[in-house]
Amino acid sequence: MFDPCRMLRPPSLTFLAHFLADSPPPKHSPPPFTRPDSVFDAWLASRTVPNHDGDLLVPGAQRQLNPHNTRLALYLTRHCTGSFLKSLWGLNPLRTTLMVSLNIARSLFPAIRGYSQLYALIASDTFTWSRLVYLIFMEVSRRMLEGLLDAIATSNERVVLESARFYIEYKQMEHRVRLDVPTLADPTIRDLLQESELFSRSFSGSGFGFLSPLDFLQVFSLLTEILSHLFLIVSLTHAASHYGVLVLIILSATLPTLISSYSMSISPPDTQATTKEARAVDRLEKMRNLAYSDSYRPEIALFGLGDWILKSWSSARKIILEAEETRPYHAADFAQYNLTDIVTAVQNIPLFFLLKNSSACLGSITVYRSSIQSIIYASRALVTTTQMAFQGIFLMSSFCASLELKPRLQPKEQDLVPYEQGPSGVSIDIRGLFYSYPGSAEPALKDINLSLNAGETLAIVGLNGSGKSTLAKVLLRILDFDRGSIEINGIDIRSFDPSDYHKHTSAVFQGFSKFNSTVKENVGLGNVEKVGYRPAINQAVHLAEADRLVESLPSGLKTVLETPGFEFISYPGMMGSRHQQRHGLSGGEWQRIAIARAFMRATEPHVDLLVFDEPTSSLDAHAQTQIFDTISKISKTPNGERLKTVIFITHRLSTARRADKVAMMESGTITEFGSHEELLAKNGTYASLYHASI
């Protein structure tokens, strides 16, 4: 390694050299640059806070412009920007090419104005009023044509951006619904997805400041504009008097301008959304809420709602895009042209009569003033845009890195084993199972051991916080486990594709989802393939003993349910519409809806594992008996042969008597396991709790 202390030095500096060699490095010296191995590593490295070991910037925070981040930006540009821009160009090749061409052409307009014949006429000795009126008319016409071209460019740019935004939002949502709970529990992954969301929102001009993916193109356009103005100034500057005038104008241009620009602009009238558009917006927000809310994640995974969410979101988004594309243009779209330069030129006419001997400089004054001001404004915009483009590189990298994420529960392709259904449910064998929630020092599950034969019913009982619901989620492959093993039909559960495994299960979670939708959809999502099949929904409602509840609602199955934490937003055109009215349910009524949702799939022949976590906690004893009778009925044939394995969690020990086996959980472990009679005979904790409950 190169060491500067070993270089030849004068003898008089020997002591100082040894002192510097032995002294520690400066406290605030920048860390050495390490080449990242991936886009994700580069993104993560950009979030480090200088001189604060271990601290990371909050999602969306601006990266400091320093050598270290500049190197990271160059790395990301090489490994991410090219492929990303190529993907966007492939969406609309012709429109994207036109957008780039028009932006470059528009950057030349200010300099072209400098060569206006109007300015030359004012500065010449051949001044005539008729010629002046004619050139003013031509100048206004030219500006209107520029405004029309601006309108075309803006309209085309909007189409390109909306197409790109649709693509990015779809890809992001597609990947978001595929990610599982363990992956999303990682704080770094959540920060990555949050910055990716900021990047996708920047395509509409909102989100992270005024960030736009066109920043890189804008930098090039601004540079072109500045260079064209400089070329114009140089081409007009010949005599010493010109240099004097140029210096004076530069000095005056640096002072704050006192005259605001005049712009002929017409504000477009407010447009009202149609009922169809408003419903599409409402649907769009519902789907985004499903995709991004952690509370829905277990049931989205279990019931395989990912494709349905993407299809619903895509159809609603297309309705909104079609409405925006067909919206008529207004005068403001092509009448926004600035007449400041013309007014400034005309103002020089009185000076022409007063300073006729110096008239050769008047045209130059106008050109100089316009060009210098344009250079100043463009330079300011260039600095701002460059900074935003620098930040945009890192936000873009978060989007690219998020697409590379893999669900942690997904097995490697070489380890994948297809799920094979048994004739009478599934057998379960758990050995030495441990699980800890992220960030928790105390395991939620400790040394869990149990065996369950195919078709048997297991009741899991215990006090609150003993780990019952956690064990259910691990068995359903919603959560992973840290140590131990789970075998389903003799196969390691980690060898199954979670989506394949979930197709053969149905469940009611203790914290079940309350979807902001109709009763029909809340129930039908338990079997999304039959979400529109009325007989299947009616059957599930009947099995959940919810017929009377549905009949009491204002619109029956079409009643939109009011969900906690969701604030409905009304839109113009929706006033008085029936779908705006929402109906609230009690805890017990919501629980019946959740049970009906589970029964949508539980009755299917390919489902052989049913898990119910406190399914009747809000129901009375009579309703509870009816529900468990139904569970027993659908898990067996009419002849009494076992079809499905059933696991239910309950705090009512009288219900546990129905099960073939009972697992008593305390402090995250199973302390007693056996049949109801066997546990009573042990006279342990289960027996004490049971006798106290009757």
C-alpha positions in Angstrom: 0.0 0.0 0.0 1.2 3.5 -0.8 2.5 5.3 2.3 3.3 9.1 1.9 5.4 8.9 5.1 7.9 6.7 3.3 8.6 9.4 0.7 12.0 11.2 0.7 11.9 14.3 2.9 14.4 16.9 4.3 16.2 15.8 7.5 14.7 18.8 9.3 11.2 17.4 8.9 12.0 13.9 10.2 10.5 14.5 13.6 7.4 16.1 12.2 7.0 13.2 9.7 7.2 10.6 12.5 4.7 12.6 14.6 2.2 12.7 11.7 2.7 9.0 10.9 2.0 7.9 14.5 -0.9 10.3 15.1 -4.5 9.1 14.6 -6.4 10.1 11.5 -8.5 13.2 11.6 -11.7 12.8 13.5 -13.9 13.9 10.7 -12.1 12.3 7.8 -14.4 10.7 5.3 -14.6 6.9 5.2 -12.9 5.2 2.3 -15.1 4.5 -0.7 -16.1 0.9 -1.0 -17.5 -0.3 -4.3 -21.0 -1.6 -3.7 -22.0 -5.1 -4.8 -25.5 -4.2 -5.9 -27.9 -1.4 -6.5 -29.4 -2.1 -3.0 -26.0 -1.8 -1.4 -25.4 1.5 -3.2 -28.8 2.8 -2.1 -28.2 1.8 1.5 -24.7 3.4 1.5 -26.2 6.7 0.3 -28.4 6.9 3.5 -25.5 6.9 5.9 -25.1 10.1 7.9 -21.5 11.5 7.7 -19.7 11.3 11.1 -22.5 9.5 12.7 -21.7 5.8 12.8 -24.8 3.6 12.3 -27.2 6.5 11.8 -29.3 6.5 8.6 -31.2 9.3 6.8 -35.0 9.1 7.1 -36.7 7.9 3.9 -36.9 10.7 1.3 -34.2 12.8 2.9 -31.8 14.6 0.6 -28.4 13.1 0.0 -25.5 15.4 0.7 -23.6 16.3 -2.4 -20.1 15.0 -1.6 -17.5 12.8 -3.3 -18.7 9.7 -1.7 -22.3 10.1 -2.8 -21.2 11.3 -6.2 -19.4 8.0 -6.7 -22.5 6.1 -5.6 -24.6 8.2 -8.0 -22.2 7.3 -10.9 -22.4 3.6 -9.9 -26.2 3.8 -9.9 -26.3 5.6 -13.2 -24.3 2.8 -14.8 -26.2 -0.1 -13.3 -29.7 1.3 -13.0 -30.5 4.4 -15.1 -29.9 2.9 -18.5 -32.1 -0.1 -18.1 -34.8 2.0 -16.4 -34.9 4.6 -19.1 -34.9 1.9 -21.7 -38.0 0.4 -20.1 -39.8 3.8 -20.1 -38.9 4.5 -23.7 -40.3 1.1 -24.7 -43.7 2.1 -23.4 -44.2 4.9 -26.0 -41.2 5.0 -28.3 -42.6 7.6 -30.7 -44.1 9.9 -28.0 -41.0 9.7 -25.9 -38.7 10.6 -28.8 -41.1 13.5 -29.6 -41.0 14.6 -26.0 -37.2 14.8 -26.0 -37.1 16.6 -29.3 -39.7 19.2 -28.3 -37.9 19.9 -25.0 -34.7 20.6 -26.8 -36.4 22.7 -29.4 -38.2 24.7 -26.7 -34.9 25.5 -25.0 -33.8 27.3 -28.2 -36.9 29.6 -28.4 -35.6 32.3 -26.0 -32.4 32.7 -28.0 -34.2 32.7 -31.3 -36.3 35.7 -30.0 -33.1 37.6 -29.7 -32.8 37.7 -33.5 -36.2 39.3 -33.9 -36.4 41.8 -36.7 -38.5 44.0 -34.4 -35.4 44.7 -32.3 -33.3 45.4 -35.4 -35.9 47.8 -36.7 -36.0 49.9 -33.5 -32.2 50.2 -33.6 -32.0 51.1 -37.2 -32.2 54.5 -39.1 -34.9 53.2 -41.4 -37.6 53.3 -38.7 -41.2 53.4 -40.1 -44.5 53.0 -38.2 -46.1 50.8 -40.8 -43.0 48.5 -40.7 -43.2 48.5 -36.9 -46.9 47.5 -36.8 -46.3 44.7 -39.3 -43.3 43.3 -37.3 -45.3 43.6 -34.0 -48.1 41.5 -35.6 -45.6 39.0 -36.8 -43.9 38.8 -33.4 -47.2 38.2 -31.7 -48.1 35.5 -34.2 -44.8 33.8 -33.7 -45.2 33.8 -29.9 -48.7 32.3 -30.3 -47.2 29.6 -32.5 -44.6 29.0 -29.8 -47.5 28.8 -27.2 -49.3 26.3 -29.4 -46.1 24.2 -29.7 -45.7 24.4 -25.9 -49.3 23.1 -25.5 -48.6 20.2 -27.8 -45.3 19.4 -26.0 -47.1 19.6 -22.6 -49.9 17.4 -23.8 -47.5 14.8 -25.2 -45.4 15.0 -22.1 -48.5 14.4 -19.9 -49.3 11.2 -21.9 -45.8 9.9 -21.6 -45.6 10.6 -17.9 -49.0 9.1 -17.2 -48.0 6.0 -19.1 -44.7 5.8 -17.2 -46.5 6.4 -13.9 -49.0 3.7 -14.6 -46.2 1.3 -15.4 -44.2 2.1 -12.3 -47.1 2.1 -9.9 -48.3 -1.2 -11.4 -44.9 -2.8 -11.1 -44.5 -1.5 -7.5 -48.0 -2.7 -6.5 -47.4 -6.0 -8.2 -44.2 -6.6 -6.2 -45.8 -5.2 -3.0 -48.6 -7.7 -2.9 -46.1 -10.5 -3.5 -44.0 -9.6 -0.5 -44.7 -11.5 2.7 -45.0 -10.4 6.3 -41.4 -11.4 7.3 -40.0 -9.4 4.4 -42.1 -6.3 5.2 -41.1 -6.6 8.9 -37.6 -5.5 8.0 -37.2 -1.7 8.7 -34.7 -1.3 5.9 -37.0 -2.9 3.4 -39.9 -0.6 4.6 -37.6 2.4 4.0 -36.7 1.1 0.6 -40.3 0.7 -0.4 -41.2 4.2 1.0 -38.6 5.9 -1.2 -39.7 3.8 -4.1 -43.2 5.1 -3.5 -41.9 8.7 -3.4 -40.2 8.1 -6.8 -43.4 6.7 -8.4 -45.4 9.7 -7.1 -42.8 12.1 -8.6 -44.2 11.3 -12.1 -47.2 13.4 -11.4 -45.2 16.3 -10.1 -46.0 15.7 -6.5 -44.4 13.8 -3.7 -40.7 14.5 -3.1 -40.7 18.3 -3.6 -41.1 19.0 -7.3 -39.1 16.0 -8.3 -39.7 14.8 -11.8 -38.1 12.0 -13.8 -37.5 14.6 -16.5 -34.9 16.3 -14.4 -32.1 14.8 -16.5 -33.7 16.0 -19.7 -34.3 19.4 -18.1 -30.6 19.8 -17.2 -29.7 19.3 -20.8 -32.4 21.7 -22.0 -31.2 24.4 -19.6 -27.6 24.0 -20.7 -28.7 24.3 -24.3 -30.7 27.5 -23.5 -27.7 29.1 -21.6 -25.3 28.3 -24.4 -27.6 29.7 -27.1 -27.9 33.0 -25.2 -24.2 33.2 -24.7 -23.7 32.6 -28.5 -26.2 35.3 -29.2 -24.4 37.8 -26.9 -21.0 37.0 -28.4 -22.3 37.4 -32.0 -23.7 40.8 -31.3 -20.7 42.2 -29.3 -18.1 43.9 -31.6 -17.3 47.5 -30.4 -16.1 48.8 -27.1 -19.4 50.6 -26.6 -21.1 47.2 -26.7 -18.9 45.9 -23.9 -19.8 48.9 -21.8 -23.5 48.4 -22.4 -23.1 44.7 -21.7 -21.4 45.4 -18.3 -24.1 47.9 -17.3 -26.9 45.4 -18.2 -25.2 42.6 -16.3 -25.0 44.8 -13.2 -28.6 45.9 -13.5 -29.8 42.4 -14.2 -28.4 41.2 -10.9 -30.6 43.5 -9.0 -34.1 42.4 -8.0 -36.6 43.1 -10.8 -39.3 45.6 -10.0 -41.7 44.9 -12.8 -43.6 41.7 -12.8 -44.0 39.9 -16.1 -47.3 40.2 -18.0 -48.7 37.0 -19.2 -51.9 36.5 -21.3 -53.2 33.4 -19.6 -56.7 32.2 -19.2 -57.5 30.0 -16.2 -59.3 26.8 -17.3 -62.6 26.2 -15.7 -62.8 23.7 -12.9 -63.8 20.3 -14.3 -66.1 18.0 -12.3 -65.5 14.3 -12.2 -68.2 12.1 -13.5 -69.7 9.4 -11.2 -67.8 6.8 -13.1 -64.5 8.6 -12.6 -65.2 9.3 -8.9 -66.0 5.6 -8.3 -62.7 4.7 -10.1 -60.8 7.0 -7.8 -62.5 5.5 -4.8 -61.7 2.0 -6.1 -58.1 3.0 -6.8 -57.6 4.2 -3.2 -59.2 1.0 -1.9 -56.8 -1.2 -3.8 -53.8 0.9 -2.8 -55.0 0.7 0.8 -55.2 -3.1 0.6 -51.7 -3.4 -1.0 -49.9 -1.0 1.4 -51.7 -1.7 4.7 -50.0 -4.3 7.0 -53.3 -5.2 8.7 -54.6 -6.8 5.5 -51.4 -8.6 4.7 -52.2 -12.1 6.3 -55.5 -12.5 4.5 -54.1 -11.1 1.2 -51.5 -13.9 1.4 -53.8 -16.6 2.7 -56.7 -16.0 0.2 -54.4 -15.1 -2.7 -55.8 -11.7 -3.3 -52.7 -10.2 -5.1 -53.9 -10.8 -8.7 -57.4 -9.5 -7.9 -56.0 -6.3 -6.3 -53.8 -5.7 -9.3 -56.6 -6.3 -11.8 -59.0 -4.0 -9.9 -56.4 -1.3 -9.5 -55.4 -1.5 -13.2 -59.0 -1.2 -14.5 -59.7 1.8 -12.2 -56.4 3.5 -13.2 -57.2 3.1 -16.9 -60.6 4.8 -16.4 -58.9 7.8 -14.8 -56.3 8.0 -17.5 -58.9 7.7 -20.3 -60.9 10.5 -18.7 -57.8 12.8 -18.5 -56.9 12.1 -22.1 -60.4 12.9 -23.4 -60.8 16.1 -21.4 -61.1 19.0 -23.8 -58.4 21.6 -24.2 -59.0 25.2 -23.1 -57.7 28.5 -24.3 -55.2 28.5 -21.5 -53.4 25.5 -23.1 -52.1 27.6 -26.0 -52.6 31.2 -25.0 -49.9 31.3 -22.3 -47.2 33.3 -24.1 -45.2 36.0 -22.6 -45.2 39.5 -24.3 -42.6 41.0 -21.9 -39.9 41.1 -24.6 -42.2 42.9 -27.0 -43.3 45.4 -24.5 -39.7 46.0 -23.5 -38.8 46.6 -27.2 -41.7 49.0 -27.7 -40.7 50.9 -24.6 -37.4 51.8 -26.4 -39.2 53.8 -29.1 -39.2 57.1 -27.0 -35.5 56.5 -26.3 -34.9 56.3 -30.0 -36.0 59.9 -30.5 -34.1 61.1 -27.5 -30.9 59.3 -28.3 -31.0 59.2 -32.1 -27.3 59.5 -32.4 -26.8 56.3 -30.3 -29.6 54.4 -31.9 -27.3 51.6 -33.0 -27.1 50.4 -29.3 -30.8 50.3 -28.6 -31.4 47.0 -30.3 -28.4 45.6 -28.6 -29.7 46.8 -25.2 -32.9 45.0 -25.7 -31.2 41.8 -26.8 -28.6 42.0 -24.0 -31.3 42.6 -21.3 -33.4 39.7 -22.5 -30.5 37.3 -22.8 -28.7 38.2 -19.5 -32.0 37.8 -17.6 -32.7 34.5 -19.3 -29.2 33.3 -18.5 -29.6 34.2 -14.8 -33.0 32.5 -14.5 -31.8 29.4 -16.4 -28.7 29.2 -14.2 -30.7 29.3 -11.1 -33.0 26.6 -12.5 -30.0 24.6 -13.6 -28.6 24.5 -10.1 -31.9 23.5 -8.6 -32.7 21.0 -11.2 -29.2 19.4 -10.9 -29.6 19.0 -7.2 -33.0 17.4 -7.7 -31.7 15.2 -10.4 -28.9 14.1 -8.0 -31.6 13.1 -5.4 -33.6 11.5 -8.2 -30.8 9.0 -8.9 -31.1 7.6 -5.4 -34.9 7.5 -5.4 -34.8 5.8 -8.8 -32.3 3.3 -7.3 -34.8 2.4 -4.6 -37.4 1.5 -7.2 -34.9 -0.6 -9.1 -33.7 -2.3 -5.9 -37.3 -3.0 -4.7 -38.0 -5.0 -7.9 -35.1 -7.3 -6.9 -36.6 -8.2 -3.5 -37.6 -11.8 -3.0 -40.2 -12.9 -0.4 -38.4 -14.5 2.5 -40.9 -17.4 2.7 -40.4 -18.4 -0.9 -38.1 -21.4 -1.2 -35.3 -21.6 -3.7 -36.3 -23.2 -7.0 -34.1 -26.3 -6.3 -35.7 -26.8 -2.9 -39.4 -26.4 -4.1 -41.7 -29.3 -3.5 -45.3 -29.3 -4.9 -48.0 -29.7 -2.4 -49.9 -33.0 -2.5 -53.3 -33.2 -0.9 -54.1 -36.1 1.4 -57.4 -38.0 1.4 -58.4 -36.9 4.9 -56.7 -33.7 5.8 -53.1 -33.0 6.7 -50.9 -34.5 9.3 -48.8 -32.0 11.3 -45.5 -32.7 13.1 -43.8 -29.9 15.0 -40.4 -30.4 16.7 -38.4 -27.9 18.8 -40.1 -24.8 17.3 -38.8 -21.3 18.2 -39.9 -17.9 17.0 -39.1 -14.3 18.0 -40.7 -11.2 16.7 -38.2 -8.7 15.0 -36.6 -6.6 17.7 -37.8 -8.7 20.6 -35.3 -10.4 22.9 -37.8 -12.8 24.3 -39.1 -15.6 22.0 -42.8 -15.7 21.4 -42.6 -19.4 20.8 -40.2 -21.7 22.7 -39.6 -25.3 22.1 -43.0 -26.2 20.6 -43.6 -29.9 20.1 -46.9 -31.5 18.9 -48.2 -34.1 16.5 -51.5 -34.2 14.8 -52.8 -37.0 12.6 -54.7 -36.2 9.4 -58.3 -35.3 9.9 -58.0 -34.7 13.7 -59.2 -31.6 15.5 -56.8 -29.6 17.7 -57.9 -27.0 20.3 -55.2 -24.6 21.4 -56.0 -22.9 24.8 -54.2 -20.6 27.1 -54.2 -17.2 28.6 -53.7 -14.0 26.5 -50.2 -13.5 25.3 -49.2 -17.2 25.6 -48.4 -17.5 21.9 -51.6 -19.1 20.5 -52.2 -16.7 17.6 -48.4 -16.6 16.8 -48.4 -20.4 16.5 -51.4 -20.3 14.2 -49.7 -17.8 11.8 -46.6 -19.9 11.7 -48.6 -23.0 10.8 -50.4 -21.0 8.1 -47.0 -19.9 6.7 -47.7 -16.2 7.4 -44.7 -16.0 9.7 -41.5 -18.0 9.5 -39.8 -19.6 12.4 -36.3 -19.3 13.7 -35.4 -22.8 14.8 -37.0 -26.3 14.7 -39.1 -28.0 12.1 -42.7 -28.3 10.8 -43.7 -31.2 8.6 -46.9 -31.2 6.7 -47.8 -34.7 5.4 -44.2 -35.6 6.1 -42.7 -32.7 4.0 -40.8 -29.8 5.4 -43.2 -26.8 5.3 -40.4 -24.6 4.0 -40.3 -26.6 0.8 -43.8 -25.5 -0.2 -44.5 -22.4 -2.3 -46.5 -20.4 0.2 -49.1 -19.5 -2.4 -49.6 -23.1 -3.3 -49.8 -24.1 0.4 -52.4 -21.4 1.1 -54.7 -22.7 -1.6 -55.3 -25.7 0.6 -56.1 -23.8 3.8 -58.7 -21.4 5.1 -58.8 -19.4 8.3 -60.3 -16.8 10.5 -57.7 -14.6 12.1 -58.2 -13.0 15.5 -57.5 -9.7 14.0 -59.5 -10.4 10.8 -59.7 -7.8 8.0 -62.6 -5.4 7.7 -62.5 -4.5 4.0 -63.9 -1.1 3.0 -66.4 -2.6 0.5 -69.7 -4.3 0.2 -70.9 -7.3 2.2 -70.7 -9.3 -1.0 -67.1 -8.5 -1.5 -66.1 -8.8 2.2 -67.5 -12.4 2.1 -66.5 -13.3 -1.5 -62.8 -12.4 -1.0 -62.5 -15.7 0.9 -62.6 -17.4 -2.5 -61.7 -14.6 -4.9 -62.4 -16.8 -8.0 -66.1 -16.8 -6.9 -66.3 -13.3 -5.6 -69.0 -12.6 -8.2 -70.8 -15.9 -7.8 -74.0 -15.2 -5.8 -74.9 -18.8 -4.8 -71.5 -19.4 -3.3 -71.7 -16.2 -1.3 -75.2 -17.0 -0.1 -74.1 -20.4 1.0 -71.2 -19.0 3.0 -73.5 -16.4 4.6 -75.9 -19.2 5.6 -73.1 -21.4 7.1 -72.0 -18.5 9.2 -75.5 -18.0 10.5 -75.5 -14.5 9.0 -78.7 -14.7 6.9 -80.7 -12.5 9.3 -77.9 -10.0 9.5 -77.7 -9.5 5.7 -81.4 -9.2 5.4 -81.5 -6.4 8.0 -79.0 -4.3 6.0 -80.3 -1.5 3.8 -79.1 -3.0 0.5 -78.5 -6.6 1.5 -75.2 -8.0 0.1 -74.7 -4.7 -1.8 -74.5 -2.7 1.4 -71.2 -0.9 1.7 -69.7 -1.4 5.2 -68.1 1.3 7.2 -64.7 0.3 8.4 -62.6 1.9 11.2 -59.7 4.1 10.1 -61.1 4.8 6.6 -62.3 8.3 5.8 -64.5 8.4 2.8 -63.7 11.3 0.4 -66.5 12.6 -1.8 -65.9 13.9 -5.3 -67.8 16.2 -7.6 -70.5 14.2 -9.4 -71.0 11.7 -6.5 -73.4 13.7 -4.4 -76.5 11.7 -3.7 -75.1 8.5 -5.0 -76.2 5.4 -3.1 -72.7 3.9 -2.9 -71.6 6.8 -0.7 -73.8 5.6 2.2 -72.0 3.3 4.5 -73.3 1.0 7.3 -71.6 0.2 10.5 -71.5 -3.2 12.1 -71.0 -4.4 15.7 -68.1 -6.6 16.7 -70.2 -9.7 16.6 -71.7 -8.9 13.2 -68.2 -8.3 11.8 -67.2 -11.6 13.2 -70.0 -13.4 11.3 -68.8 -11.7 8.1 -65.2 -13.0 8.7 -66.5 -16.5 9.4 -68.5 -16.4 6.2 -65.4 -15.3 4.4 -63.5 -18.4 5.7 -66.4 -20.7 4.8 -66.2 -19.4 1.2 -63.1 -21.5 0.8 -63.5 -24.0 3.6 -66.2 -26.0 1.7 -64.0 -26.5 -1.3 -62.7 -30.1 -1.7 -59.1 -29.1 -2.2 -59.0 -27.4 1.2 -57.8 -29.8 3.9 -56.6 -27.5 6.8 -58.9 -25.1 8.6 -57.6 -22.7 11.3 -60.0 -20.6 13.4 -58.4 -18.1 15.9 -61.1 -17.1 18.4 -63.8 -17.2 15.7 -66.7 -16.8 18.2 -65.2 -14.5 20.8 -67.9 -11.9 20.2 -70.8 -14.3 19.9 -73.2 -15.7 22.5 -73.0 -19.3 23.6 -75.9 -20.4 21.3 -74.3 -18.9 18.2 -71.0 -20.3 19.2 -72.4 -23.8 19.3 -74.0 -23.4 15.9 -70.7 -22.2 14.3 -68.7 -25.1 15.8 -71.4 -27.6 14.7 -71.0 -26.2 11.1 -67.2 -26.5 11.3 -67.6 -30.1 12.4 -70.1 -30.8 9.6 -67.9 -29.4 6.7 -64.8 -31.2 8.0 -66.4 -34.6 7.6 -68.4 -36.6 5.0 -72.1 -37.4 5.7 -70.9 -40.8 6.8 -68.6 -39.3 9.4 -65.3 -39.8 7.6 -62.7 -37.2 8.2 -62.0 -34.8 5.3 -60.1 -31.9 6.8 -57.8 -31.2 9.7 -59.2 -28.5 12.0 -57.3 -26.3 14.5 -59.2 -23.7 16.6 -58.0 -21.4 19.3 -60.4 -20.6 22.1 -60.5 -19.1 25.5 -63.7 -21.0 26.3 -62.5 -24.3 27.6 -66.0 -25.8 27.3 -65.5 -25.6 23.5 -62.2 -27.5 23.8 -64.1 -30.7 24.7 -65.0 -30.9 21.0 -61.4 -31.5 19.9 -59.6 -34.7 19.5 -56.5 -33.2 21.2 -55.9 -30.1 23.3 -52.7 -28.1 23.6 -52.3 -26.0 26.7 -50.0 -23.0 26.1 -48.2 -20.9 28.7 -45.5 -18.3 28.1 -44.9 -19.4 24.5 -44.6 -23.1 25.0 -47.0 -26.1 25.2 -47.1 -27.3 28.8 -49.8 -29.9 28.4 -50.9 -31.9 25.3 -53.4 -34.7 25.0 -57.2 -35.3 24.8 -59.6 -33.4 27.1 -60.0 -36.4 29.4 -56.2 -37.0 29.6 -55.6 -33.4 30.6 -58.3 -33.5 33.2 -56.7 -36.7 34.6 -53.4 -34.9 35.0 -55.0 -32.3 37.2 -52.7 -29.6 36.0 -53.3 -26.0 34.7 -55.8 -27.1 32.1 -57.9 -29.0 34.7 -57.8 -26.0 37.1 -58.9 -23.5 34.4 -61.6 -25.9 33.1 -63.2 -26.5 36.5 -63.1 -22.8 37.2 -65.0 -22.0 33.9 -67.9 -24.4 34.5 
